[in-house]
Amino acid sequence: MDFVDAGVKGKPRLGVAALKTSITDVAKCIVNDDGLDGFDVGSSVEYEIALQVPDLSGFSAVSYDSYVFNVADVAEAGLTLPAASEVKVLMDVPSPDTDVTGTSGLTIGVSGDTLSVNGLKTVFAEPSGSGVANKAAIPAGSLIRVRYQAVLNTGASFSAPGGGALNPNANTATLTRSKSDTGTETKTATANAYSFKLDLVKVDKDDTSKKLGGAKFEVSRDGQALKFTKLSDELYRLDAAGGTEVVAHTDGTLSLQGVEARELSFKETTAPSGYFKVSDFTVEVVPVWDVEATQVTVASYRTGGTNLAYVSQDGRSVVVADPAHSLTNLPYTGGIGILILLIVGALILVFAIRPYYLAKRAEATANLI
């Protein structure tokens, strides 16, 4: 089983053997985001907390009853923790993914934003005289892994490209353990779950200061239509129970939130009055990870499909420029063929009436004579 050291998404994965020497406290990661593109609202985020079994050879002054090795995992409001029965505790001995969840004395509880795993000492420790020692079958350096899935809910924070706010939905695990001098210490590790928002603005192609409202779009990903719930005049949130149509506000703005950082396809189904629809286009959020800090440091937009959908100068939105009804704008709407037909028709008309014009001119000249 691979693990991302210190709770880092996007950091090179380490094998179990490497972890035995690299994890000395607590580490945490998200294991179902290999693409580093975050999560849709409503999707499951799978976490894993890794703990190294300590060497208890110097703990003769600490009794088994007083020895502590517990984990408390606290989630932000945007994450809904699972029921306690859905949490698993695994070990790498005697074989990989050995399930030790049912070990006597180990208890798992979920209350509000906190998931607690108490009594982990029962997995690897036992009384030794007046002190505590490692079980012979569970050597120091073995790995304990706490695995569970949380849901990214509608209270999640969303990150915006182009210098906008980058708001991770953090989940922090705290290990409390006894020291050999009978005191205790705490160690923490955090994993960040991201979801993103997209901001679009509709403008006149020939006067970008003129904002256009009322445009309607359908949004899809990988050929599947996405559904959104309207939260305000320009704001929509991803929602499987919502509708497939989103509409730009009267000021031309349209915001979509709660999506992964993957390519979305936009189809303008209704253009503003007096304007042509733009061709289908794509928008993608591109996050950049600081793997050492376990967070996204910046995100940007990438567009495609038509040059009438482009990133704004400040990078904070995607500008969608609609061409006003005119012959000169036909090429921007896929109407180049119509324009060519009109030009050819005009030329045919000119050549068709030329003989008539010359005949009339000759008749007028003859009458004068």
C-alpha positions as CSV (number, residue, x, y, z in Angstrom):
1,M,0.0,0.0,0.0
2,D,1.5,3.3,-1.0
3,F,1.1,6.5,1.0
4,V,1.9,10.2,0.4
5,D,4.3,11.3,3.2
6,A,3.2,14.0,5.6
7,G,-0.3,14.3,4.1
8,V,0.9,15.6,0.7
9,K,-1.2,15.2,-2.4
10,G,1.0,15.2,-5.4
11,K,4.2,14.3,-3.6
12,P,6.1,11.3,-4.9
13,R,4.5,8.2,-3.4
14,L,6.5,6.2,-0.9
15,G,6.3,2.4,-0.4
16,V,5.6,0.9,3.0
17,A,9.3,0.0,3.5
18,A,10.3,3.6,3.0
19,L,7.6,4.8,5.4
20,K,9.0,2.7,8.2
21,T,12.0,4.9,8.3
22,S,10.4,8.2,7.2
23,I,7.3,8.5,9.3
24,T,8.1,8.9,13.0
25,D,5.0,10.8,14.2
26,V,1.8,11.1,12.1
27,A,1.2,11.5,8.4
28,K,-2.0,12.1,6.5
29,C,-3.1,12.0,2.8
30,I,-6.0,11.9,0.4
31,V,-5.8,8.7,-1.5
32,N,-8.4,9.2,-4.2
33,D,-7.2,12.3,-6.0
34,D,-4.3,11.0,-8.1
35,G,-5.1,13.6,-10.8
36,L,-4.6,16.4,-8.2
37,D,-7.8,18.1,-9.6
38,G,-9.8,18.3,-6.3
39,F,-13.4,17.2,-5.9
40,D,-16.9,18.0,-6.9
41,V,-19.4,19.0,-4.2
42,G,-21.1,15.9,-3.0
43,S,-18.3,13.5,-3.7
44,S,-16.4,11.3,-1.3
45,V,-12.9,12.2,-0.1
46,E,-10.9,9.2,1.1
47,Y,-8.4,9.9,3.9
48,E,-5.7,7.8,5.4
49,I,-3.7,8.6,8.6
50,A,-0.4,6.7,9.0
51,L,1.2,6.2,12.4
52,Q,4.4,4.4,13.2
53,V,4.5,1.9,16.1
54,P,6.9,3.4,18.6
55,D,9.9,1.7,20.2
56,L,8.8,1.2,23.9
57,S,12.1,-0.3,25.1
58,G,12.8,2.8,27.2
59,F,9.3,3.0,28.7
60,S,9.9,1.0,31.9
61,A,8.7,3.9,34.1
62,V,5.4,4.2,32.2
63,S,2.7,1.7,33.2
64,Y,0.5,0.0,30.6
65,D,-2.6,1.5,32.1
66,S,-1.2,5.1,32.0
67,Y,0.3,4.8,28.5
68,V,-1.6,6.8,25.8
69,F,-1.6,6.5,22.0
70,N,-4.8,8.1,20.6
71,V,-5.8,10.1,17.5
72,A,-8.4,12.9,17.1
73,D,-9.2,14.0,13.6
74,V,-11.0,17.3,13.2
75,A,-12.7,18.3,9.9
76,E,-13.7,21.8,8.7
77,A,-17.4,22.5,8.1
78,G,-17.2,21.6,4.4
79,L,-16.5,18.0,5.2
80,T,-19.0,15.5,6.6
81,L,-17.4,12.7,8.6
82,P,-18.6,9.1,8.3
83,A,-20.3,6.9,10.9
84,A,-17.9,5.3,13.3
85,S,-18.7,1.9,11.8
86,E,-17.3,3.0,8.5
87,V,-13.8,3.7,9.8
88,K,-11.1,1.1,9.4
89,V,-7.8,0.5,11.3
90,L,-5.3,-1.4,9.3
91,M,-1.7,-2.7,9.9
92,D,1.1,-3.9,7.6
93,V,1.8,-7.0,9.9
94,P,1.5,-9.9,9.8
95,S,0.4,-9.1,6.2
96,P,-0.4,-5.9,4.3
97,D,-3.9,-4.4,5.0
98,T,-4.5,-6.5,8.1
99,D,-7.8,-5.3,9.6
100,V,-7.4,-4.7,13.3
101,T,-10.5,-2.5,13.8
102,G,-12.1,-5.0,16.1
103,T,-9.2,-5.3,18.5
104,S,-10.5,-5.4,22.1
105,G,-9.9,-2.0,23.8
106,L,-9.8,0.0,20.6
107,T,-12.7,2.4,20.3
108,I,-13.8,4.6,17.4
109,G,-16.2,7.5,17.8
110,V,-17.6,10.3,15.7
111,S,-19.1,13.4,17.2
112,G,-19.8,16.5,15.1
113,D,-16.5,17.5,13.4
114,T,-14.3,15.1,15.3
115,L,-13.4,11.5,14.7
116,S,-11.6,9.8,17.6
117,V,-9.6,6.6,17.6
118,N,-8.7,5.7,21.2
119,G,-6.9,2.7,22.7
120,L,-4.6,2.2,19.7
121,K,-2.0,1.0,22.2
122,T,-4.0,-2.3,22.4
123,V,-2.8,-3.1,18.9
124,F,0.9,-3.1,19.6
125,A,1.6,-2.7,23.3
126,E,1.3,-5.0,26.4
127,P,2.2,-4.8,30.1
128,S,5.8,-5.6,31.0
129,G,6.3,-5.8,34.7
130,S,5.4,-2.3,36.0
131,G,6.0,-0.8,32.6
132,V,4.9,-1.2,29.0
133,A,6.5,-3.0,26.0
134,N,6.0,-3.8,22.4
135,K,4.2,-7.0,21.5
136,A,6.6,-9.5,19.9
137,A,4.4,-9.9,16.9
138,I,4.1,-6.1,16.2
139,P,7.7,-4.8,16.1
140,A,8.6,-1.1,16.4
141,G,8.4,0.7,13.1
142,S,5.3,-1.2,11.9
143,L,2.5,1.0,10.4
144,I,-0.9,1.6,11.7
145,R,-3.3,3.2,9.1
146,V,-6.7,4.7,9.9
147,R,-8.8,4.8,6.7
148,Y,-12.2,6.5,6.1
149,Q,-14.2,8.5,3.6
150,A,-15.7,12.0,4.3
151,V,-18.1,13.8,2.0
152,L,-17.5,17.3,0.6
153,N,-20.8,19.0,1.5
154,T,-22.5,22.2,0.4
155,G,-20.8,24.2,3.1
156,A,-17.4,23.6,1.5
157,S,-15.0,26.4,0.6
158,F,-14.2,27.0,-3.0
159,S,-10.9,28.2,-4.6
160,A,-10.8,30.7,-7.4
161,P,-8.2,31.1,-10.2
162,G,-6.3,34.2,-11.1
163,G,-5.3,35.4,-7.7
164,G,-8.7,34.8,-6.1
165,A,-9.0,33.2,-2.7
166,L,-7.6,29.7,-2.4
167,N,-9.6,28.0,0.3
168,P,-8.7,24.4,1.2
169,N,-11.1,22.3,3.2
170,A,-8.7,21.2,5.8
171,N,-8.8,18.0,7.9
172,T,-6.2,17.8,10.7
173,A,-5.2,14.7,12.6
174,T,-3.6,15.0,16.1
175,L,-1.7,12.2,17.7
176,T,-1.5,12.2,21.5
177,R,1.1,9.8,22.8
178,S,3.0,9.2,26.1
179,K,6.7,9.9,26.4
180,S,9.2,7.8,28.3
181,D,9.4,10.4,31.1
182,T,5.6,9.8,31.8
183,G,4.6,13.0,30.1
184,T,2.6,13.3,26.9
185,E,3.1,15.1,23.5
186,T,1.0,15.9,20.5
187,K,1.9,15.7,16.8
188,T,-0.3,16.9,13.9
189,A,-0.8,16.3,10.1
190,T,-3.2,18.0,7.8
191,A,-4.7,17.1,4.4
192,N,-6.4,19.6,2.2
193,A,-9.4,18.9,-0.1
194,Y,-10.0,21.5,-2.8
195,S,-13.1,22.3,-4.9
196,F,-13.1,25.1,-7.4
197,K,-15.2,27.9,-8.9
198,L,-15.3,29.4,-12.4
199,D,-16.2,33.0,-13.2
200,L,-17.4,34.0,-16.7
201,V,-18.5,37.4,-18.1
202,K,-20.4,38.0,-21.3
203,V,-19.4,41.0,-23.4
204,D,-20.0,42.5,-26.8
205,K,-17.2,41.4,-29.2
206,D,-16.7,44.9,-30.6
207,D,-17.1,46.8,-27.3
208,T,-15.9,44.7,-24.4
209,S,-17.0,47.3,-21.9
210,K,-20.6,46.5,-22.8
211,K,-21.8,43.6,-20.7
212,L,-24.5,41.2,-22.0
213,G,-27.0,39.5,-19.8
214,G,-29.4,36.7,-20.5
215,A,-27.1,34.2,-22.3
216,K,-28.0,30.6,-21.5
217,F,-25.5,27.7,-21.4
218,E,-25.3,24.0,-21.0
219,V,-22.2,22.7,-19.3
220,S,-20.8,19.2,-19.7
221,R,-17.7,17.1,-18.7
222,D,-16.5,14.1,-20.5
223,G,-19.6,14.1,-22.6
224,Q,-22.0,14.1,-19.6
225,A,-24.2,17.1,-18.8
226,L,-23.7,18.7,-15.4
227,K,-26.5,19.9,-13.3
228,F,-26.5,23.1,-11.1
229,T,-28.7,24.7,-8.5
230,K,-29.2,28.5,-8.7
231,L,-28.1,30.3,-5.6
232,S,-28.4,33.9,-6.8
233,D,-28.8,35.9,-10.0
234,E,-25.3,34.9,-11.3
235,L,-24.3,32.1,-8.9
236,Y,-24.8,28.3,-9.4
237,R,-23.5,25.4,-7.5
238,L,-23.0,21.8,-8.8
239,D,-25.9,19.7,-7.7
240,A,-27.1,16.3,-9.1
241,A,-30.7,17.3,-8.3
242,G,-30.4,20.7,-10.2
243,G,-31.0,21.7,-13.8
244,T,-28.8,21.5,-16.9
245,E,-29.2,25.2,-17.8
246,V,-27.3,28.2,-16.4
247,V,-28.0,31.8,-17.2
248,A,-25.8,34.9,-17.1
249,H,-26.9,37.7,-14.9
250,T,-28.0,41.1,-16.4
251,D,-24.5,42.4,-15.8
252,G,-23.1,39.6,-17.9
253,T,-21.6,37.6,-14.9
254,L,-21.9,33.9,-14.4
255,S,-20.3,31.9,-11.6
256,L,-20.2,28.1,-11.2
257,Q,-18.9,26.6,-8.0
258,G,-18.2,23.2,-6.5
259,V,-16.3,21.5,-9.4
260,E,-13.1,19.6,-9.9
261,A,-10.3,21.3,-11.7
262,R,-11.0,19.5,-15.0
263,E,-12.0,20.6,-18.4
264,L,-15.7,21.8,-18.8
265,S,-17.4,22.2,-22.1
266,F,-19.8,25.1,-22.6
267,K,-22.6,25.3,-25.2
268,E,-24.4,28.6,-25.6
269,T,-28.0,27.6,-26.2
270,T,-29.5,31.1,-26.2
271,A,-27.6,34.3,-27.1
272,P,-28.5,37.8,-25.8
273,S,-31.0,39.6,-28.0
274,G,-29.3,41.0,-31.1
275,Y,-26.3,38.8,-30.9
276,F,-25.0,35.6,-32.4
277,K,-24.2,32.6,-30.3
278,V,-20.5,31.7,-29.9
279,S,-19.1,28.4,-30.9
280,D,-18.8,25.7,-28.2
281,F,-15.8,26.3,-26.0
282,T,-13.9,24.7,-23.0
283,V,-12.7,26.1,-19.7
284,E,-10.3,24.4,-17.4
285,V,-9.0,25.4,-14.0
286,V,-5.3,24.5,-13.6
287,P,-4.0,24.3,-10.0
288,V,-0.3,24.5,-9.1
289,W,0.6,22.5,-6.0
290,D,3.3,23.3,-3.5
291,V,3.9,19.7,-2.4
292,E,6.0,20.6,0.6
293,A,3.3,22.9,2.0
294,T,0.5,20.4,1.0
295,Q,-1.5,23.1,-0.7
296,V,-2.4,24.8,-3.9
297,T,-0.4,28.0,-4.3
298,V,-2.0,29.4,-7.5
299,A,-4.7,28.4,-10.0
300,S,-5.3,29.7,-13.5
301,Y,-7.7,29.3,-16.4
302,R,-7.2,27.5,-19.7
303,T,-9.7,28.0,-22.6
304,G,-10.2,26.4,-26.0
305,G,-12.6,25.9,-28.8
306,T,-12.9,29.5,-30.0
307,N,-11.0,32.7,-29.7
308,L,-14.2,34.4,-28.5
309,A,-13.7,32.7,-25.1
310,Y,-10.5,33.9,-23.5
311,V,-8.9,34.6,-20.1
312,S,-9.4,38.2,-18.8
313,Q,-6.4,40.4,-18.4
314,D,-6.3,40.0,-14.6
315,G,-6.8,36.3,-14.9
316,R,-9.8,36.2,-12.6
317,S,-12.5,35.3,-15.2
318,V,-13.2,34.0,-18.6
319,V,-14.5,36.5,-21.1
320,V,-17.1,35.3,-23.6
321,A,-17.5,37.8,-26.4
322,D,-20.7,37.6,-28.5
323,P,-20.8,39.1,-32.0
324,A,-23.6,41.5,-32.7
325,H,-25.9,40.7,-35.7
326,S,-24.0,42.0,-38.8
327,L,-22.5,40.5,-42.0
328,T,-19.0,41.3,-40.7
329,N,-19.5,39.2,-37.7
330,L,-20.8,36.1,-39.6
331,P,-17.3,34.5,-39.8
332,Y,-17.1,34.5,-35.9
333,T,-20.3,32.5,-35.7
334,G,-19.5,29.8,-38.2
335,G,-21.3,31.8,-40.9
336,I,-18.4,32.2,-43.2
337,G,-20.2,29.9,-45.7
338,I,-23.2,32.2,-45.7
339,L,-21.1,35.2,-46.2
340,I,-19.4,33.6,-49.2
341,L,-22.8,32.7,-50.7
342,L,-24.0,36.3,-50.3
343,I,-20.8,37.7,-52.0
344,V,-21.2,35.1,-54.9
345,G,-24.9,36.0,-55.2
346,A,-24.1,39.7,-55.4
347,L,-21.5,39.1,-58.2
348,I,-24.0,36.9,-60.1
349,L,-26.6,39.7,-59.8
350,V,-24.1,42.3,-61.1
351,F,-23.3,40.2,-64.2
352,A,-26.9,39.4,-64.7
353,I,-28.1,43.0,-64.9
354,R,-25.1,44.3,-66.9
355,P,-26.5,43.2,-70.3
356,Y,-29.8,44.8,-69.5
357,Y,-28.1,48.0,-68.5
358,L,-26.0,48.1,-71.7
359,A,-29.1,47.4,-73.9
360,K,-31.0,50.3,-72.2
361,R,-28.0,52.6,-72.7
362,A,-27.8,51.7,-76.4
363,E,-31.5,52.3,-76.8
364,A,-31.3,55.7,-75.2
365,T,-28.4,56.6,-77.5
366,A,-30.3,55.5,-80.6
367,N,-33.3,57.6,-79.7
368,L,-31.1,60.7,-79.4
369,I,-29.9,60.2,-83.0
